[in-house]
Amino acid sequence: YNVVDDFATNAAACGMSNDDFREALKSAQLHVEYRLENIMNSEERMAQLLDAALIHIDINHHGDVEDALLQYLAGNGYNGMVLLDDIYLNQAMDRVWGGQGAAHSGVCKYDLTDLGHTIAGTGLLDFACSFISIISPFSA
């Protein structure tokens, strides 16, 4: 889901135009569905998240929407994983990642910064605590 129809940042990161990037996505035959809407405005769409094995949250980094999504997932028995980028970007994201509230109760957290955003941070929240650690093979 995205609230703006803009892949410009993604396209630029790949050295492509927006149109070329969209065409590459189509031709790659990925099993990814892109939807343009604000999921927070739809109970039906929010409920669909509960069936996802993996959710990648990369939004405004103000912490409020991230908190709301995590609280929704925790409060509705979500058993998948959530990948958060930029967990150390600012105080709001520090709070989201370091949170000890209801959204984090019983959730296993893995700091994947060494494998993801090496400066701003990447974290994985495993709501079922079923993740097999991929960190140790890469440790020095």
Contacts in CASP RR format, 6 or more apart in sequence:
PFRMAT RR
TARGET T0000
AUTHOR 0000-0000-0000
METHOD contacts of the structure
MODEL  1
YNVVDDFATNAAACGMSNDDFREALKSAQLHVEYRLENIMNSEERMAQLL
DAALIHIDINHHGDVEDALLQYLAGNGYNGMVLLDDIYLNQAMDRVWGGQ
GAAHSGVCKYDLTDLGHTIAGTGLLDFACSFISIISPFSA
1 35 0 8 1.000
1 36 0 8 1.000
1 37 0 8 1.000
1 38 0 8 1.000
1 39 0 8 1.000
1 45 0 8 1.000
2 34 0 8 1.000
2 35 0 8 1.000
2 36 0 8 1.000
3 36 0 8 1.000
3 37 0 8 1.000
3 38 0 8 1.000
4 36 0 8 1.000
5 36 0 8 1.000
6 18 0 8 1.000
7 18 0 8 1.000
7 21 0 8 1.000
7 22 0 8 1.000
8 18 0 8 1.000
10 21 0 8 1.000
11 17 0 8 1.000
11 18 0 8 1.000
11 20 0 8 1.000
11 21 0 8 1.000
14 21 0 8 1.000
14 24 0 8 1.000
16 24 0 8 1.000
25 32 0 8 1.000
25 34 0 8 1.000
35 45 0 8 1.000
37 45 0 8 1.000
39 45 0 8 1.000
39 46 0 8 1.000
39 49 0 8 1.000
40 46 0 8 1.000
40 65 0 8 1.000
40 68 0 8 1.000
40 69 0 8 1.000
46 72 0 8 1.000
47 76 0 8 1.000
49 55 0 8 1.000
49 69 0 8 1.000
49 72 0 8 1.000
49 73 0 8 1.000
49 78 0 8 1.000
50 73 0 8 1.000
50 76 0 8 1.000
50 77 0 8 1.000
50 78 0 8 1.000
52 80 0 8 1.000
53 80 0 8 1.000
53 81 0 8 1.000
54 80 0 8 1.000
54 81 0 8 1.000
54 82 0 8 1.000
54 83 0 8 1.000
55 69 0 8 1.000
55 73 0 8 1.000
55 80 0 8 1.000
55 81 0 8 1.000
55 82 0 8 1.000
55 83 0 8 1.000
56 82 0 8 1.000
56 83 0 8 1.000
56 85 0 8 1.000
57 66 0 8 1.000
57 69 0 8 1.000
57 82 0 8 1.000
57 83 0 8 1.000
57 84 0 8 1.000
57 85 0 8 1.000
58 84 0 8 1.000
58 85 0 8 1.000
58 86 0 8 1.000
59 65 0 8 1.000
59 66 0 8 1.000
61 86 0 8 1.000
61 89 0 8 1.000
61 90 0 8 1.000
61 92 0 8 1.000
61 93 0 8 1.000
62 92 0 8 1.000
63 92 0 8 1.000
63 93 0 8 1.000
63 95 0 8 1.000
63 96 0 8 1.000
64 92 0 8 1.000
66 84 0 8 1.000
66 93 0 8 1.000
66 96 0 8 1.000
67 96 0 8 1.000
67 103 0 8 1.000
69 82 0 8 1.000
70 82 0 8 1.000
70 96 0 8 1.000
70 103 0 8 1.000
70 104 0 8 1.000
70 125 0 8 1.000
71 102 0 8 1.000
71 103 0 8 1.000
73 82 0 8 1.000
73 103 0 8 1.000
73 127 0 8 1.000
74 102 0 8 1.000
74 103 0 8 1.000
74 104 0 8 1.000
74 105 0 8 1.000
74 107 0 8 1.000
74 127 0 8 1.000
75 102 0 8 1.000
77 127 0 8 1.000
78 127 0 8 1.000
79 127 0 8 1.000
79 128 0 8 1.000
79 130 0 8 1.000
80 126 0 8 1.000
80 127 0 8 1.000
80 128 0 8 1.000
80 130 0 8 1.000
81 124 0 8 1.000
81 125 0 8 1.000
81 126 0 8 1.000
81 127 0 8 1.000
81 128 0 8 1.000
81 131 0 8 1.000
82 124 0 8 1.000
82 125 0 8 1.000
82 127 0 8 1.000
83 112 0 8 1.000
83 122 0 8 1.000
83 123 0 8 1.000
83 124 0 8 1.000
83 125 0 8 1.000
84 93 0 8 1.000
84 96 0 8 1.000
84 97 0 8 1.000
84 122 0 8 1.000
84 123 0 8 1.000
84 124 0 8 1.000
84 125 0 8 1.000
85 116 0 8 1.000
85 117 0 8 1.000
85 120 0 8 1.000
85 121 0 8 1.000
85 122 0 8 1.000
85 123 0 8 1.000
86 93 0 8 1.000
86 117 0 8 1.000
86 120 0 8 1.000
86 121 0 8 1.000
86 122 0 8 1.000
87 93 0 8 1.000
87 94 0 8 1.000
87 96 0 8 1.000
87 97 0 8 1.000
87 111 0 8 1.000
87 113 0 8 1.000
87 120 0 8 1.000
87 121 0 8 1.000
87 122 0 8 1.000
87 123 0 8 1.000
88 94 0 8 1.000
88 97 0 8 1.000
88 113 0 8 1.000
88 119 0 8 1.000
88 120 0 8 1.000
88 121 0 8 1.000
89 120 0 8 1.000
89 121 0 8 1.000
97 109 0 8 1.000
97 123 0 8 1.000
98 104 0 8 1.000
98 109 0 8 1.000
104 125 0 8 1.000
106 127 0 8 1.000
106 129 0 8 1.000
107 125 0 8 1.000
107 126 0 8 1.000
107 127 0 8 1.000
107 129 0 8 1.000
108 125 0 8 1.000
108 126 0 8 1.000
108 129 0 8 1.000
108 131 0 8 1.000
109 123 0 8 1.000
109 124 0 8 1.000
109 125 0 8 1.000
109 126 0 8 1.000
110 123 0 8 1.000
110 124 0 8 1.000
110 126 0 8 1.000
110 131 0 8 1.000
110 133 0 8 1.000
110 135 0 8 1.000
111 121 0 8 1.000
111 122 0 8 1.000
111 123 0 8 1.000
112 121 0 8 1.000
112 122 0 8 1.000
112 123 0 8 1.000
112 124 0 8 1.000
112 135 0 8 1.000
113 121 0 8 1.000
113 122 0 8 1.000
113 123 0 8 1.000
114 135 0 8 1.000
114 138 0 8 1.000
115 122 0 8 1.000
115 134 0 8 1.000
115 135 0 8 1.000
115 138 0 8 1.000
116 122 0 8 1.000
124 131 0 8 1.000
END
